[in-house]
């Protein structure tokens, strides 16, 4: 089990930006990948983006390509999700996750507590 702590959520107008952070508690990140998922009210949790912790390779779901950027700073044990051109449909609770394959949503098994993102005018 890996302890993950998200921050950076909030309310923003359509077209705005937010950056989410995910800090890995402890000395090392005992997973190969970090991912971001989201869950909107009444919907299932869905994969947003993933990154290989060692190599930095990335994967995105189609609906965020070109708008969101996942990154990590291994020296700080922290991952990030930069979200630009936000839309109302991006409104959800965003979760950071640790897993074994950055592009396989089924490989994630450790979860943060979530941070709310609300996009509204």
N, C-alpha and C positions, 0 to 999 in steps of 0.2 A: 504494500500500500504506500502511496506517495501523497504527501500533503501539499495541496496547491491552493493558493490564495489569490483570487482575482481582485482587481480594482479598476477604476476608470470609467465605469458606467455613468449614465446620467441622461438628461433630457436635451435634445437638440432639435433644431428646425430642419425640415427637409433640405437636402443639399449640404448640410453641415458635416462635421467630422468629429470623431472621438477616437481615442487610443486606449485600448484595454491592455492591462498588464497582468501577468500571472507569475507570481513568485513561487519557486519551489522551496519548501521548507526543508531544512537539513543541509548537509554538506554537498551531497551529490544528487543528481537526478537519475534515479535507478530505472529509467525507461529510455527507449530509443527515439521516441517521438513525443511531440506536444501538439495537441490539437485544440481547436475551438469549435464548440457546438452551440446551438441556440434552440430555445424552445419558446414558441409563442403560445398565448392562451388558447387552449382547446386543440393544440396541435402536438404532434410527436417531436421529440428532440431530433434535430437534424445536424449533420456534419457541415461545417463552414469551411474550415481550412486545417491543414496539418503541415508540420515541418519536422524534418529529420534533425534530431538534436545535435548529432555529430557533424553531418555534412551540410545541413542547411537546405536540403532539397525541399521543395514545397508542392503542395497540392491544394486546389481550390474547387469548391463546388461552383457550378456554372453561374448561379445567380449573384455571385460576388466577384467574379473575375473582372479585373480592371478597376475595381472600386476598393477592395480590401487587400491588405498586405500583411502576411504573417512573417514574423522575424523572431530571433532569439539572441540573447547575449549570454553565452555560456559562462562568462566570468562573473556574471551577476546572478546566475541561476534563474533567469527571468525570460519569459516569452512575452510577445506583444502581438496585438492585432490592431493595425491601423485601419480605420474605417472612414472612407471618404464618400462623398456624394450619397449620403444616407437617404433612405426612402422610408416612408411610413411602414412599409411591409418588413423593414428590418427590425421593427420593434419586437423585442423578445428578451428573455433572460439568457445571457451568454455564459457558457461554462467553459472553463479551461479543463483539459484532460491530458493524462499521461497514457502512452500506449507503446506498441511494439512495431507498428508499421505506419508511417506518417500518412499514407494514402488509403489505408484500410480502416474505415470507421469502426469495424467490428473488433479491432485490436486494442481499443482504448478501454482501460479498466480502472483508472483512478480519476476522481472528479473533484473539482473545486466546488465552492458553495454557490457560485453564480453571481452575476452582477446584471442589474437591470439596465437595458438600453431602450429609451423611448424616443421615437422620432415623430414629431407632431408640430403643426403650425399653430 
